[in-house]
Amino acid sequence: MAYVLALLASGRSKGFTASVLQAAISGAQQIVGVDVELVKLHKFEFGPCTSCFQCIRDDAHDCVLKDAMGGNGALMEKIKQANGWILADPVHCWGPSAMTHLLIERIYPLLWSGKLDGMPFASISCASNQGMQRLANKNLCKWAFCYGFRYIGGLPVHTVYLERALLEAEDLGRKLAEAAKRDAAERKKFPDGERYLAYLNKPFSVLEPYMDNLTGGTMAYENSLIAEGLENFKREEAIKLLKESRQYFENALELCKRNQAEDACTQLVRATALWTHATWKEFLEADVVKTSVPGAYRPVDDE
Ligand SMILES: Cc1cc2nc3c(=O)[nH]c(=O)nc-3n(C[C@H](O)[C@H](O)[C@H](O)COP(=O)(O)O)c2cc1C
């Protein structure tokens, strides 16, 4: 039996977000062999991550906080078992709600255990006033990318077209349930090379913002964090990794200029694996996390 979590992030358990989620649940329940559980996030008590990094250091990759998302906390246990999520979120301040942000922050331990790598994900962003549901939807897609979820779809909804949205949500629920069934049969991991390409046509596409961020908005190597790192880094191992990263990064820049997005992504995946390992060596290993890079973290030798 596939297990789908229908996560409600709105505090109004009979509000608009809840009604659109209910439609998605009905869709998911049409698929035989799928068990759907409605989970009202506001019923659980959990706070923000305290950055203790124990979840990275411990082999079990569990959270040490004593709340619903820590260790064997009630919500964390459900999340670990899930074959897919339908996350329904009210639009707050032109983006995802604080509740959803909190949830996303607190599944950080599962990034290190690899437990959610490849899990099917669908979301609903529900606005009823000024809007910006598309922006919120994009943000949720970004988080799905960060955690390596398989993005089944995101539904930006405004209550001005609630009836249509209910039909679309039902369809999204069905799609998510089908994907969850495949996940229950066999979880397919989602390595970076595949993931960067798969998100190219999603609401959040990684190539442009990643290149923009690394180059401070200039798309020029001279202004990049990698160039800056090569001037400022102190640790020999970090400098070595950065030097290796540089070539792939310059390739990615060149390919971006030629609008060859897929090839640029392939180069960027290699550049960023080396870049993140370099920053880990320079900053995180001794001063922040105080451990070497865990096995689940971006293999640098993925060809
Ligand atoms: C703190 C807060 C911020 C909000 N910001 C927005 C917004 O940026 N855009 C919008 O259309 N609605 C906004 N709303 C209204 C919610 O999106 C509205 O409640 C939404 O339809 C979710 O439905 P629900 O509350 O019935 O679950 C906001 C509500 C709250 C409480």
The ligand as an SDF file (V2000), in Angstrom:
LIG
                    3D

 31 33  0  0  0  0  0  0  0  0999 V2000
   -0.4020   36.5540    7.4100 C   0  0  0  0  0  0  0  0  0  0  0  0
   -1.2530   36.4550    6.1830 C   0  0  0  0  0  0  0  0  0  0  0  0
   -0.7470   36.9040    4.9690 C   0  0  0  0  0  0  0  0  0  0  0  0
   -1.5060   36.8140    3.8120 C   0  0  0  0  0  0  0  0  0  0  0  0
   -0.9780   37.2030    2.6270 N   0  0  0  0  0  0  0  0  0  0  0  0
   -1.6930   37.0460    1.4950 C   0  0  0  0  0  0  0  0  0  0  0  0
   -1.1200   37.3530    0.2260 C   0  0  0  0  0  0  0  0  0  0  0  0
    0.0460   37.7260    0.0980 O   0  0  0  0  0  0  0  0  0  0  0  0
   -1.8970   37.2020   -0.8710 N   0  0  0  0  0  0  0  0  0  0  0  0
   -3.1960   36.7650   -0.7890 C   0  0  0  0  0  0  0  0  0  0  0  0
   -3.8550   36.6600   -1.8010 O   0  0  0  0  0  0  0  0  0  0  0  0
   -3.7340   36.4290    0.3880 N   0  0  0  0  0  0  0  0  0  0  0  0
   -3.0240   36.5460    1.5180 C   0  0  0  0  0  0  0  0  0  0  0  0
   -3.5550   36.1630    2.7120 N   0  0  0  0  0  0  0  0  0  0  0  0
   -4.8640   35.5420    2.6950 C   0  0  0  0  0  0  0  0  0  0  0  0
   -4.6820   34.0250    2.5300 C   0  0  0  0  0  0  0  0  0  0  0  0
   -4.0110   33.7130    1.3630 O   0  0  0  0  0  0  0  0  0  0  0  0
   -6.0070   33.3530    2.5670 C   0  0  0  0  0  0  0  0  0  0  0  0
   -6.2740   33.1150    3.8730 O   0  0  0  0  0  0  0  0  0  0  0  0
   -5.9610   32.1310    1.6690 C   0  0  0  0  0  0  0  0  0  0  0  0
   -7.1070   32.1020    0.8590 O   0  0  0  0  0  0  0  0  0  0  0  0
   -5.8020   30.8390    2.3570 C   0  0  0  0  0  0  0  0  0  0  0  0
   -7.0330   30.2730    2.6650 O   0  0  0  0  0  0  0  0  0  0  0  0
   -7.4220   29.8070    4.1170 P   0  0  0  0  0  0  0  0  0  0  0  0
   -6.9170   30.8300    5.0820 O   0  0  0  0  0  0  0  0  0  0  0  0
   -8.9170   29.7340    4.0750 O   0  0  0  0  0  0  0  0  0  0  0  0
   -6.7510   28.4860    4.2600 O   0  0  0  0  0  0  0  0  0  0  0  0
   -2.8310   36.2650    3.8750 C   0  0  0  0  0  0  0  0  0  0  0  0
   -3.3160   35.8090    5.1050 C   0  0  0  0  0  0  0  0  0  0  0  0
   -2.5530   35.8920    6.2360 C   0  0  0  0  0  0  0  0  0  0  0  0
   -3.1050   35.3740    7.5360 C   0  0  0  0  0  0  0  0  0  0  0  0
  1  2  1  0
  2  3  1  0
  2 30  2  0
  3  4  2  0
  4  5  1  0
  4 28  1  0
  5  6  2  0
  6  7  1  0
  6 13  1  0
  7  8  2  0
  7  9  1  0
  9 10  1  0
 10 11  2  0
 10 12  1  0
 12 13  2  0
 13 14  1  0
 14 15  1  0
 14 28  1  0
 15 16  1  0
 16 17  1  0
 16 18  1  0
 18 19  1  0
 18 20  1  0
 20 21  1  0
 20 22  1  0
 22 23  1  0
 23 24  1  0
 24 25  2  0
 24 26  1  0
 24 27  1  0
 28 29  2  0
 29 30  1  0
 30 31  1  0
M  END
$$$$
